[in-house]
Amino acid sequence: MNRWTVALSLVWLPLAGRSDCGIRNAECGMDGPRSVRAIPHSAFHMPHLAPLTIGRLHYDGGGDWYAGPSALPNLLAALRQRTALSVTERERVVTLTGPELWDVPYLFMTGHGNVRFSDEEVKQLRRWLEQGGFLHADDDYGMDKSFRREIARVFPDHPLVEVPLSHPIYHLVYDFPRGIPKIHEHDGLPAQGFGIFLGNRLVVYYSYQTDLGDGWEDPEVHHDPPELHEAALRMGVNLFTYAVSATR
């Protein structure tokens, strides 16, 4: 893989008619876009001038890795509209042992069921993350137990911890002073963002008890109110921006 530097140049665009975020105003990053803060450096590089995209992880174990087909195209559309990043219109389906893994800086996984990694997949995922990749796992209500089991195999020496509210991922573009927004109720527990850090770099982000991916989907799918759809997209913009900024 060619070792080129990603040139990140962001232009933040105002959101017409979005002056509030409903009942969850304090959670939704409604203070408007912010300038990019300093982010930990990473050794991961993308091919020069190639459009960025999101990899959707095709995993084994029986879970519906393909859940929410409109989610990632909508997030990519938001990135095109709100930033100067060159991103594709569609995500790319990748496996952990395929060469396409090394063409994406941001890997997304979701589902309602079981996740299982082979020993080789565990090895390759750790290598990819150590070299600068970013994994976002979004529990679509049913993935929690198996994801925690499998990610512990990948990083037995780095347990999941709650990401502090001061972390740039909650403030990089949109400000989320209370952390990740609550999109769907699930068990009625607070939304939480867990992570794995290598040094000071966040390499795994696990959104739990919120279902960001459902919030990214077409509004008519889950009939979410506009303020929750907007909050989910804004958090997604923060996540992707962090991932590609950390790979400069």
Backbone as numpy.savetxt, mean C-alpha at the origin, in Angstrom:
# Nx Ny Nz CAx CAy CAz Cx Cy Cz
18.84 -6.81 -13.87 18.00 -5.61 -13.87 18.88 -4.36 -13.87
18.58 -3.40 -14.72 19.34 -2.16 -14.77 19.14 -1.38 -13.49
20.22 -0.82 -12.98 20.17 -0.11 -11.71 20.14 1.40 -11.97
18.92 1.88 -12.26 18.70 3.29 -12.54 18.01 3.91 -11.35
18.12 5.20 -11.25 17.48 5.94 -10.16 16.10 6.42 -10.58
15.14 6.23 -9.70 13.81 6.80 -9.96 13.84 8.29 -9.67
13.46 9.09 -10.61 13.38 10.53 -10.41 11.96 10.86 -9.97
11.80 11.21 -8.70 10.47 11.47 -8.15 10.20 12.95 -8.15
9.23 13.37 -8.94 8.86 14.78 -9.00 7.35 14.86 -8.87
6.86 15.36 -7.74 5.43 15.34 -7.45 4.83 16.74 -7.58
3.69 16.82 -8.25 2.94 18.06 -8.34 1.57 17.78 -7.76
1.23 18.43 -6.65 -0.01 18.13 -5.96 -1.13 18.99 -6.52
-2.24 18.37 -6.85 -3.36 19.05 -7.47 -4.49 19.21 -6.47
-5.15 20.37 -6.42 -6.27 20.57 -5.49 -7.44 19.69 -5.87
-8.21 19.32 -4.87 -9.40 18.50 -5.08 -10.62 19.40 -5.05
-11.23 19.59 -6.18 -12.37 20.50 -6.27 -13.54 19.97 -5.47
-14.12 20.85 -4.66 -15.34 20.51 -3.94 -15.13 19.60 -2.75
-13.88 19.41 -2.30 -13.64 18.50 -1.18 -13.18 19.32 0.02
-14.10 19.91 0.74 -13.74 20.78 1.86 -13.81 20.07 3.19
-14.37 18.87 3.21 -14.45 18.15 4.47 -14.44 16.67 4.16
-14.45 15.87 5.22 -14.42 14.41 5.04 -15.46 13.77 5.92
-16.60 14.43 6.08 -17.70 13.83 6.81 -17.37 13.60 8.27
-17.95 12.56 8.83 -17.84 12.33 10.27 -16.44 11.90 10.68
-15.61 11.50 9.72 -14.27 11.06 10.07 -13.24 12.10 9.63
-13.59 13.35 9.72 -12.73 14.42 9.23 -11.33 14.35 9.81
-11.20 14.04 11.09 -9.89 14.04 11.74 -9.02 12.89 11.29
-9.62 11.88 10.66 -8.87 10.70 10.28 -8.49 10.68 8.80
-9.05 11.56 8.02 -9.05 11.37 6.57 -8.00 12.14 5.81
-7.13 12.87 6.44 -6.14 13.61 5.69 -6.73 14.74 4.90
-7.66 15.49 5.49 -8.37 16.51 4.73 -7.71 17.88 4.81
-6.52 17.98 5.40 -5.84 19.25 5.44 -5.22 19.62 4.10
-5.38 18.73 3.11 -4.82 19.01 1.79 -3.45 18.39 1.65
-2.97 18.31 0.41 -1.69 17.68 0.16 -0.54 18.46 0.78
0.49 17.72 1.17 1.63 18.30 1.85 2.88 18.08 1.01
3.91 18.84 1.27 5.17 18.62 0.57 5.82 17.35 1.09
6.60 16.69 0.24 7.19 15.41 0.58 8.31 15.60 1.59
8.30 14.80 2.64 9.33 14.85 3.66 10.47 13.91 3.31
11.56 14.06 4.03 12.70 13.17 3.81 12.32 11.75 4.17
12.72 10.80 3.33 12.36 9.40 3.51 13.63 8.57 3.48
13.68 7.47 4.26 14.89 6.64 4.26 15.26 6.18 2.86
16.56 6.13 2.61 17.08 5.72 1.31 17.01 4.20 1.17
16.84 3.74 -0.04 16.81 2.32 -0.34 17.67 2.04 -1.55
18.14 0.80 -1.67 18.98 0.41 -2.80 18.17 -0.09 -3.98
16.84 -0.17 -3.86 16.00 -0.71 -4.93 15.84 0.33 -6.03
15.95 -0.09 -7.27 15.87 0.83 -8.40 14.93 0.28 -9.46
14.34 1.17 -10.22 13.45 0.80 -11.31 14.11 1.14 -12.63
13.70 0.46 -13.71 14.26 0.79 -15.01 14.01 2.26 -15.36
14.98 2.88 -16.00 14.92 4.30 -16.33 13.70 4.62 -17.18
12.91 5.60 -16.72 11.76 6.13 -17.44 10.59 5.16 -17.59
10.67 3.98 -17.01 9.56 3.04 -17.09 8.40 3.54 -16.24
7.16 3.46 -16.73 6.02 3.83 -15.89 5.96 2.93 -14.65
5.63 3.53 -13.54 5.50 2.78 -12.30 4.16 2.06 -12.28
4.10 0.97 -11.54 2.83 0.29 -11.38 2.80 -0.42 -10.03
1.67 -1.02 -9.75 1.46 -1.81 -8.54 1.40 -3.27 -8.94
2.09 -4.11 -8.20 2.00 -5.54 -8.42 0.93 -6.14 -7.53
0.02 -6.90 -8.11 -0.96 -7.64 -7.32 -0.42 -9.05 -7.13
-0.25 -9.45 -5.87 0.39 -10.72 -5.58 -0.58 -11.89 -5.78
-0.20 -12.78 -6.67 -0.92 -14.05 -6.88 -0.25 -15.08 -5.98
-0.90 -15.39 -4.86 -0.33 -16.32 -3.89 -1.15 -17.61 -3.87
-0.56 -18.64 -3.29 -1.24 -19.92 -3.13 -1.87 -20.02 -1.74
-2.62 -21.09 -1.53 -3.24 -21.33 -0.23 -4.75 -21.35 -0.26
-5.33 -20.86 -1.36 -6.78 -20.89 -1.48 -7.47 -19.57 -1.33
-6.80 -18.55 -0.85 -7.42 -17.25 -0.67 -7.66 -16.55 -2.00
-8.64 -15.65 -2.01 -9.00 -14.95 -3.25 -8.09 -13.73 -3.45
-6.89 -14.00 -3.93 -5.89 -12.96 -4.15 -6.37 -11.91 -5.15
-7.37 -12.25 -5.95 -7.89 -11.39 -7.02 -9.03 -10.49 -6.55
-9.35 -10.47 -5.27 -10.50 -9.73 -4.76 -10.37 -8.23 -5.07
-11.52 -7.61 -5.30 -11.56 -6.16 -5.53 -10.93 -5.74 -6.84
-11.47 -6.19 -7.99 -10.81 -5.91 -9.27 -10.73 -4.44 -9.65
-11.62 -3.59 -9.13 -11.56 -2.17 -9.49 -10.67 -1.36 -8.56
-10.16 -1.96 -7.48 -9.44 -1.21 -6.45 -8.14 -0.59 -6.97
-7.27 -1.40 -7.53 -5.97 -0.89 -7.94 -6.03 0.03 -9.15
-6.87 -0.25 -10.16 -7.01 0.75 -11.22 -7.48 2.11 -10.70
-8.35 2.12 -9.71 -8.81 3.40 -9.15 -7.70 4.11 -8.39
-6.89 3.35 -7.65 -5.77 3.97 -6.95 -4.75 4.52 -7.95
-4.46 3.77 -9.00 -3.53 4.26 -10.02 -4.08 5.51 -10.70
-5.39 5.56 -10.93 -6.00 6.75 -11.51 -5.83 7.95 -10.59
-6.00 7.74 -9.29 -5.81 8.82 -8.33 -4.37 9.32 -8.34
-3.42 8.41 -8.48 -2.02 8.81 -8.54 -1.73 9.64 -9.79
-2.34 9.27 -10.90 -2.15 10.04 -12.14 -2.76 11.44 -12.01
-3.92 11.52 -11.36 -4.63 12.79 -11.25 -4.00 13.73 -10.23
-3.39 13.17 -9.19 -2.95 13.99 -8.06 -1.44 14.17 -7.98
-0.70 13.45 -8.78 0.75 13.57 -8.76 1.27 13.62 -10.18
2.55 13.90 -10.31 3.20 13.88 -11.62 3.90 12.55 -11.88
3.61 11.56 -11.07 4.18 10.23 -11.29 3.63 9.62 -12.57
4.49 8.99 -13.32 4.06 8.24 -14.50 3.71 6.83 -14.06
2.42 6.53 -14.05 1.96 5.21 -13.62 1.06 4.60 -14.69
1.01 3.30 -14.70 0.19 2.58 -15.66 -1.29 2.67 -15.27
-2.16 2.27 -16.20 -3.59 2.28 -15.92 -4.02 1.05 -15.14
-3.30 -0.04 -15.29 -3.67 -1.30 -14.65 -2.50 -1.82 -13.83
-2.83 -2.57 -12.78 -1.80 -3.24 -12.02 -1.22 -4.41 -12.80
-0.18 -4.99 -12.27 0.45 -6.15 -12.90 0.38 -7.33 -11.93
-0.15 -8.44 -12.37 -0.21 -9.64 -11.53 1.17 -10.27 -11.49
1.67 -10.51 -10.30 3.01 -11.06 -10.14 2.98 -12.23 -9.16
3.98 -13.09 -9.28 4.23 -14.14 -8.30 5.57 -13.85 -7.64
5.81 -14.48 -6.52 7.04 -14.21 -5.78 8.26 -14.84 -6.41
8.07 -15.81 -7.28 9.22 -16.46 -7.91 9.39 -16.06 -9.36
8.54 -15.19 -9.87 8.64 -14.76 -11.26 9.51 -13.52 -11.41
10.11 -13.34 -12.58 10.97 -12.17 -12.80 10.23 -10.85 -12.74
8.90 -10.87 -12.96 8.12 -9.63 -12.95 8.09 -8.97 -11.58
8.38 -9.72 -10.52 8.42 -9.14 -9.18 9.40 -7.97 -9.13
10.50 -8.10 -9.87 11.56 -7.10 -9.81 11.27 -5.87 -10.66
10.11 -5.85 -11.30 9.70 -4.69 -12.09 8.72 -3.80 -11.34
8.34 -4.16 -10.12 7.36 -3.37 -9.37 7.98 -2.92 -8.05
7.73 -1.68 -7.64 8.24 -1.21 -6.36 7.26 -1.43 -5.21
5.98 -1.68 -5.57 4.90 -1.74 -4.57 4.11 -3.01 -4.86
4.07 -3.90 -3.89 3.36 -5.17 -4.03 2.16 -5.17 -3.10
0.99 -5.44 -3.66 -0.26 -5.41 -2.90 -0.82 -6.82 -2.82
-1.24 -7.21 -1.62 -1.91 -8.50 -1.46 -3.13 -8.32 -0.59
-4.19 -9.06 -0.95 -5.44 -8.97 -0.22 -6.16 -10.31 -0.33
-7.32 -10.41 0.26 -8.11 -11.62 0.19 -8.87 -11.90 1.47
-9.74 -12.91 1.39 -10.58 -13.29 2.52 -10.19 -14.63 3.12
-9.18 -15.29 2.57 -8.90 -16.65 3.00 -7.43 -16.92 3.27
-7.04 -18.16 3.04 -5.73 -18.63 3.44 -4.63 -18.17 2.49
-3.48 -17.86 3.06 -2.27 -17.52 2.33 -1.21 -18.55 2.66
-0.51 -19.03 1.65 0.58 -19.98 1.89 1.73 -19.67 0.94
2.93 -19.47 1.52 4.13 -19.28 0.73 4.97 -20.55 0.77
5.56 -20.90 -0.37 6.52 -21.99 -0.39 7.84 -21.51 0.23
8.73 -22.43 0.51 10.02 -22.04 1.07 10.77 -21.11 0.12
10.68 -21.37 -1.19 11.36 -20.52 -2.16 10.72 -19.14 -2.21
9.39 -19.07 -2.08 8.71 -17.78 -2.07 9.09 -16.96 -0.83
9.22 -17.62 0.30 9.67 -16.94 1.51 11.04 -16.32 1.29
11.93 -17.08 0.69 13.29 -16.60 0.43 13.29 -15.42 -0.53
12.51 -15.54 -1.63 12.49 -14.48 -2.63 11.82 -13.21 -2.11
10.75 -13.34 -1.33 10.09 -12.15 -0.79 11.01 -11.40 0.15
11.72 -12.13 1.00 12.66 -11.46 1.91 13.76 -10.74 1.12
14.28 -11.41 0.11 15.34 -10.80 -0.71 14.84 -9.53 -1.39
13.63 -9.58 -1.96 13.06 -8.43 -2.65 12.84 -7.27 -1.68
12.34 -7.56 -0.50 12.10 -6.51 0.50 13.42 -5.94 1.00
14.40 -6.78 1.22 15.70 -6.29 1.68 16.36 -5.38 0.66
16.06 -5.59 -0.62 16.67 -4.79 -1.68 15.82 -3.59 -2.08
14.78 -3.31 -1.31 14.06 -2.06 -1.50 12.59 -2.16 -1.82
12.04 -3.36 -1.99 10.62 -3.50 -2.28 9.75 -3.13 -1.10
8.47 -2.92 -1.38 7.50 -2.54 -0.35 6.26 -3.40 -0.51
5.88 -4.10 0.54 4.70 -4.96 0.54 3.60 -4.31 1.35
2.43 -4.16 0.73 1.24 -3.72 1.44 0.24 -4.87 1.47
-0.02 -5.40 2.63 -1.02 -6.45 2.83 -2.26 -5.82 3.43
-3.41 -6.07 2.81 -4.67 -5.48 3.26 -5.65 -6.60 3.57
-5.95 -6.78 4.84 -6.84 -7.85 5.25 -8.27 -7.54 4.80
-8.75 -8.36 3.88 -10.11 -8.18 3.37 -11.10 -9.00 4.19
-10.78 -9.16 5.46 -11.59 -9.87 6.45 -11.53 -11.38 6.23
-10.47 -11.97 6.76 -10.30 -13.41 6.68 -8.88 -13.84 6.40
-8.00 -12.88 6.12 -6.62 -13.18 5.78 -5.68 -13.05 6.98
-6.15 -12.52 8.07 -5.28 -12.11 9.18 -4.41 -13.25 9.71
-5.01 -14.34 10.09 -4.27 -15.42 10.73 -3.18 -15.98 9.81
-3.53 -16.24 8.57 -2.54 -16.85 7.67 -1.48 -15.84 7.24
-1.85 -14.58 7.07 -0.83 -13.60 6.71 0.19 -13.45 7.83
-0.26 -13.33 9.06 0.67 -13.20 10.19 1.59 -14.42 10.27
1.04 -15.58 10.03 1.86 -16.80 10.05 2.94 -16.77 8.97
2.54 -16.39 7.76 3.48 -16.44 6.63 4.52 -15.33 6.69
4.13 -14.14 7.11 5.11 -13.06 7.17 6.11 -13.31 8.28
5.70 -14.06 9.31 6.65 -14.44 10.37 7.68 -15.43 9.85
7.33 -16.20 8.83 8.32 -17.08 8.19 9.31 -16.27 7.37
8.82 -15.18 6.77 9.70 -14.33 5.97 10.68 -13.57 6.86
10.17 -13.03 7.97 11.00 -12.25 8.89 10.83 -12.75 10.32
11.35 -13.92 10.64 11.24 -14.39 12.02 12.00 -13.51 13.01
12.92 -12.71 12.50 13.74 -11.83 13.33 13.21 -10.40 13.38
12.11 -10.14 12.68 11.54 -8.79 12.66 10.02 -8.90 12.78
9.48 -8.89 13.98 8.04 -9.06 14.15 7.26 -7.83 13.68
5.99 -8.05 13.36 5.09 -6.94 13.07 4.93 -6.06 14.30
5.02 -4.75 14.11 4.79 -3.80 15.20 3.83 -2.73 14.68
3.14 -2.07 15.58 2.25 -1.00 15.14 3.09 0.18 14.66
2.77 0.69 13.49 3.51 1.81 12.92 3.14 3.07 13.70
4.13 3.80 14.24 3.80 4.98 15.05 3.11 6.06 14.23
2.26 6.82 14.89 1.48 7.85 14.20 2.36 8.97 13.66
3.59 9.06 14.14 4.51 10.08 13.64 5.20 9.67 12.35
5.00 8.42 11.90 5.70 7.95 10.71 5.26 8.71 9.47
6.20 8.96 8.52 5.85 9.70 7.30 4.69 9.11 6.51
4.43 7.82 6.65 3.36 7.22 5.87 2.00 7.83 6.18
1.88 8.44 7.36 0.64 9.09 7.73 0.65 10.61 7.48
1.74 11.12 6.94 1.85 12.57 6.79 2.52 12.99 5.48
2.95 12.05 4.68 3.81 12.34 3.54 3.15 13.24 2.51
1.92 12.96 2.16 1.15 13.77 1.21 -0.07 14.34 1.91
-0.90 13.45 2.44 -2.07 13.84 3.21 -1.84 13.52 4.67
-2.38 14.35 5.53 -2.13 14.21 6.96 -3.22 13.36 7.61
-2.79 12.28 8.26 -3.68 11.38 9.00 -3.21 11.34 10.45
-3.56 12.34 11.25 -3.03 12.41 12.62 -3.45 11.25 13.50
-4.56 10.58 13.16 -5.02 9.44 13.95 -4.65 8.10 13.30
-3.83 8.16 12.28 -3.42 6.92 11.63 -4.37 6.51 10.53
-4.31 5.26 10.18 -5.06 4.72 9.05 -6.57 4.91 9.25
-7.29 5.36 8.24 -8.73 5.57 8.40 -9.50 4.25 8.45
-10.60 4.28 9.15 -11.49 3.13 9.26 -12.48 3.18 8.10
-12.43 2.18 7.21 -13.31 2.17 6.04 -14.50 1.24 6.27
-14.24 -0.03 6.60 -15.31 -0.98 6.88 -15.21 -1.48 8.32
-16.33 -1.89 8.86 -16.39 -2.18 10.29 -15.70 -3.49 10.68
-15.86 -4.54 9.86 -15.33 -5.86 10.22 -15.80 -6.26 11.61
-14.90 -6.37 12.59 -15.30 -6.77 13.94 -15.59 -5.59 14.84
-15.64 -4.39 14.25 -15.89 -3.20 15.05 -14.70 -2.72 15.84
-13.53 -3.31 15.57 -12.30 -2.91 16.27 -11.68 -1.71 15.57
-10.81 -0.97 16.26 -10.17 0.17 15.62 -9.29 -0.27 14.46
-9.22 0.56 13.45 -8.29 0.30 12.35 -6.86 0.44 12.86
-5.99 -0.46 12.39 -4.60 -0.42 12.80 -3.68 -0.64 11.61
-2.52 -0.02 11.66 -1.49 -0.24 10.66 -0.26 -0.84 11.31
0.06 -2.06 10.93 1.24 -2.74 11.45 2.33 -2.75 10.38
3.56 -2.89 10.83 4.65 -2.87 9.87 5.84 -3.67 10.31
6.73 -3.89 9.36 8.04 -4.47 9.61 9.07 -3.47 9.11
10.04 -3.18 9.96 11.09 -2.23 9.63 12.42 -2.95 9.46
13.15 -2.55 8.45 14.55 -2.95 8.30 15.37 -1.68 8.50
16.02 -1.59 9.63 16.62 -0.32 10.00 15.52 0.68 10.23
15.61 1.83 9.56 14.55 2.83 9.69 13.62 2.84 8.49
13.71 1.83 7.63 12.86 1.76 6.44 11.70 0.80 6.65
10.50 1.27 6.43 9.30 0.44 6.50 9.21 -0.38 5.23
9.23 -1.70 5.34 9.21 -2.56 4.15 7.92 -3.35 4.01
7.20 -3.53 5.10 5.90 -4.21 5.07 4.91 -3.33 5.82
3.75 -3.10 5.20 2.67 -2.39 5.88 1.43 -3.27 5.81
0.85 -3.53 6.98 -0.32 -4.40 7.07 -1.50 -3.59 7.59
-2.47 -3.33 6.72 -3.67 -2.60 7.11 -4.71 -3.59 7.63
-5.12 -3.39 8.89 -5.94 -4.36 9.61 -7.19 -3.69 10.15
-8.32 -4.39 10.04 -9.60 -3.91 10.56 -10.03 -2.59 9.91
-9.77 -2.47 8.61 -10.17 -1.27 7.90 -10.64 -1.57 6.48
-9.88 -2.37 5.73 -10.21 -2.73 4.36 -10.05 -1.56 3.40
-8.83 -1.06 3.31 -8.53 0.03 2.39 -8.90 -0.34 0.95
-8.59 -1.58 0.56 -8.85 -2.00 -0.81 -10.31 -1.87 -1.19
-11.21 -2.22 -0.27 -12.64 -2.04 -0.56 -12.97 -0.57 -0.74
-12.30 0.29 0.03 -12.52 1.72 -0.11 -12.04 2.27 -1.43
-11.05 1.61 -2.05 -10.57 2.05 -3.36 -11.51 1.65 -4.49
-12.33 0.65 -4.26 -13.17 0.13 -5.35 -14.20 1.15 -5.82
-14.80 0.85 -6.98 -15.87 1.70 -7.48 -16.92 1.89 -6.39
-17.39 3.13 -6.16 -18.30 3.39 -5.04 -19.55 2.52 -5.03
-20.05 2.13 -6.20 -21.28 1.34 -6.23 -21.08 -0.11 -5.78
-19.82 -0.54 -5.64 -19.57 -1.93 -5.23 -19.98 -2.13 -3.77
-19.54 -1.26 -2.89 -19.84 -1.40 -1.46 -20.74 -0.28 -0.94
-21.07 0.66 -1.81 -21.94 1.79 -1.43 -21.35 2.58 -0.27
-20.01 2.73 -0.29 -19.37 3.55 0.72 -19.68 5.02 0.48
-19.84 5.80 1.52 -20.05 7.25 1.33 -18.81 7.88 0.71
-18.99 9.00 0.00 -17.86 9.62 -0.70 -16.68 9.94 0.19
-16.94 10.33 1.45 -15.83 10.70 2.32 -14.94 9.51 2.66
-15.51 8.31 2.74 -14.69 7.13 3.02 -13.92 6.69 1.79
-14.54 6.76 0.63 -13.84 6.47 -0.62 -12.65 7.41 -0.78
-12.87 8.69 -0.50 -11.80 9.68 -0.59 -10.70 9.42 0.42
-11.08 9.09 1.67 -10.07 8.81 2.70 -9.21 7.62 2.31
-9.84 6.58 1.78 -9.08 5.39 1.38 -8.09 5.73 0.26
-8.55 6.49 -0.74 -7.65 6.87 -1.84 -6.50 7.71 -1.33
-6.77 8.64 -0.44 -5.71 9.49 0.08 -4.67 8.67 0.86
-5.12 7.71 1.64 -4.16 6.86 2.34 -3.35 6.04 1.33
-4.01 5.58 0.28 -3.30 4.84 -0.77 -2.25 5.69 -1.46
-2.56 6.96 -1.72 -1.57 7.87 -2.31 -0.37 7.99 -1.39
-0.60 8.13 -0.09 0.51 8.17 0.86 1.36 6.91 0.78
0.71 5.75 0.77 1.43 4.48 0.77 2.29 4.33 -0.48
1.71 4.59 -1.64 2.46 4.41 -2.88 3.59 5.43 -2.97
3.32 6.67 -2.56 4.35 7.69 -2.61 5.52 7.32 -1.72
5.22 6.82 -0.53 6.31 6.38 0.34 7.11 5.26 -0.32
6.43 4.31 -0.89 7.11 3.16 -1.49 8.07 3.58 -2.60
7.61 4.45 -3.50 8.48 4.83 -4.62 9.50 5.88 -4.21
9.17 6.70 -3.21 10.15 7.66 -2.74 11.29 6.97 -2.01
10.97 5.92 -1.28 12.00 5.19 -0.56 12.87 4.37 -1.49
12.52 4.29 -2.77 13.32 3.54 -3.70 14.15 4.43 -4.61
14.35 5.68 -4.23 15.15 6.57 -5.06 16.61 6.14 -5.08
